[in-house]
Amino acid sequence: MLNRFCQKNKDKSIIELDEITARLEIDKKSWATAFANKGLINTTEKTAEMVGSVKVRGFKKIQIDASDLKIFYQRALVRTKKPVSMKGKFGMISAGSAEFYDMNQKSGEGYVLLFDKGVKMIYKLEEN
């Protein structure tokens, strides 16, 4: 969903968006919805950038707050070089940067959440 868009270059491969909402389906049971006030889509590179503050709300009530997310569609990869925090039932993780990708792109199964640059984790133990 978007409110306004404009093409930023002569060959029309870069599109600027205002108030962008993107739903990312990992599989039929796993999904996340990202919200940002500004975005850029590059149809040549097959990338999308969510510029500025980005909020991601996902399955199992996971919440991610980040800035300047870049999504590489061909590689099923999301990356930010800015501070990021993730909260959920498990606790909280914060870091100076992060990368998330689907292991199926690298001949594996599952998903990788890679946090870097000053990682802090608070883990909530489940009580029986």
C-alpha positions as CSV (number, residue, x, y, z in Angstrom):
1,M,0.0,0.0,0.0
2,L,1.3,3.5,-0.8
3,N,0.1,7.0,-0.9
4,R,2.4,8.6,-3.5
5,F,5.1,7.5,-5.9
6,C,7.3,9.1,-8.5
7,Q,10.0,7.8,-10.8
8,K,13.5,9.0,-9.9
9,N,15.5,8.4,-13.1
10,K,15.1,8.5,-16.9
11,D,14.8,4.8,-17.5
12,K,12.1,4.6,-14.7
13,S,13.9,1.8,-12.9
14,I,14.0,3.7,-9.5
15,I,10.6,4.5,-7.9
16,E,10.2,6.6,-4.8
17,L,7.3,5.8,-2.5
18,D,5.7,7.6,0.5
19,E,4.1,5.7,3.4
20,I,4.9,2.2,2.3
21,T,3.5,-1.0,3.9
22,A,4.9,-4.3,2.7
23,R,3.8,-7.8,3.7
24,L,6.6,-10.3,3.5
25,E,5.4,-13.9,3.4
26,I,8.0,-16.4,4.6
27,D,5.6,-19.3,4.2
28,K,1.9,-19.8,4.7
29,K,2.1,-19.7,8.5
30,S,5.0,-17.2,8.8
31,W,4.8,-13.5,7.7
32,A,5.9,-10.1,8.6
33,T,4.5,-6.6,7.8
34,A,6.9,-3.7,7.5
35,F,5.9,0.0,7.7
36,A,8.0,3.0,6.7
37,N,7.3,6.6,5.7
38,K,9.5,6.5,2.6
39,G,10.8,3.8,0.2
40,L,12.7,3.2,-2.9
41,I,12.3,0.4,-5.4
42,N,15.0,-0.4,-7.9
43,T,13.5,-2.7,-10.6
44,T,16.9,-3.2,-12.3
45,E,18.7,-4.4,-9.1
46,K,15.5,-6.1,-7.8
47,T,15.8,-4.3,-4.4
48,A,13.6,-2.2,-2.2
49,E,14.8,0.2,0.5
50,M,12.6,1.3,3.4
51,V,14.1,4.6,4.3
52,G,14.2,6.1,7.8
53,S,12.4,4.5,10.7
54,V,11.0,1.0,9.9
55,K,8.6,-1.0,12.0
56,V,8.2,-4.7,11.4
57,R,5.4,-6.7,13.0
58,G,5.4,-10.4,12.5
59,F,4.2,-13.9,13.3
60,K,4.4,-15.0,16.9
61,K,4.1,-11.3,17.9
62,I,7.7,-10.5,17.0
63,Q,8.4,-6.7,16.7
64,I,11.4,-5.3,15.0
65,D,12.4,-1.6,15.0
66,A,15.1,-0.6,12.6
67,S,16.3,2.1,10.2
68,D,17.0,2.0,6.5
69,L,16.2,-1.7,5.6
70,K,17.3,-2.9,2.2
71,I,15.6,-5.9,0.7
72,F,17.2,-8.0,-2.0
73,Y,14.4,-10.0,-3.5
74,Q,16.4,-12.5,-5.6
75,R,18.5,-13.5,-2.6
76,A,15.6,-13.4,0.0
77,L,17.8,-11.1,2.1
78,V,17.0,-8.1,4.3
79,R,19.9,-6.0,5.7
80,T,20.4,-2.8,7.8
81,K,23.7,-1.2,8.7
82,K,21.9,0.9,11.4
83,P,20.8,0.0,14.9
84,V,18.0,-2.6,15.2
85,S,16.0,-4.2,18.0
86,M,13.8,-7.2,18.0
87,K,11.3,-8.1,20.8
88,G,9.2,-11.2,21.3
89,K,8.2,-13.8,23.8
90,F,11.9,-14.9,23.9
91,G,13.0,-11.5,25.2
92,M,14.9,-8.8,23.3
93,I,17.9,-8.5,21.0
94,S,19.5,-5.2,20.0
95,A,22.5,-4.6,17.8
96,G,24.3,-2.0,15.6
97,S,23.3,-3.8,12.4
98,A,21.5,-7.0,11.2
99,E,21.0,-9.3,8.3
100,F,18.1,-11.8,7.9
101,Y,17.9,-14.4,5.1
102,D,16.3,-17.6,4.1
103,M,18.7,-20.6,4.3
104,N,16.9,-22.2,1.2
105,Q,18.8,-19.6,-0.8
106,K,22.1,-21.2,0.4
107,S,21.1,-24.9,0.1
108,G,19.9,-25.2,3.7
109,E,16.7,-25.1,5.7
110,G,15.4,-22.4,8.0
111,Y,16.2,-18.8,8.5
112,V,19.2,-16.9,9.7
113,L,19.0,-13.8,11.9
114,L,22.5,-12.3,12.1
115,F,23.1,-9.5,14.5
116,D,26.4,-7.5,14.6
117,K,28.2,-4.5,16.1
118,G,27.5,-4.5,19.8
119,V,24.9,-7.3,20.3
120,K,22.8,-7.3,23.5
121,M,20.4,-10.0,24.3
122,I,17.9,-10.4,27.2
123,Y,16.5,-13.9,27.2
124,K,13.3,-14.7,29.1
125,L,13.3,-18.2,30.5
126,E,10.0,-20.1,30.2
127,E,8.7,-21.3,33.6
128,N,6.8,-24.6,33.7
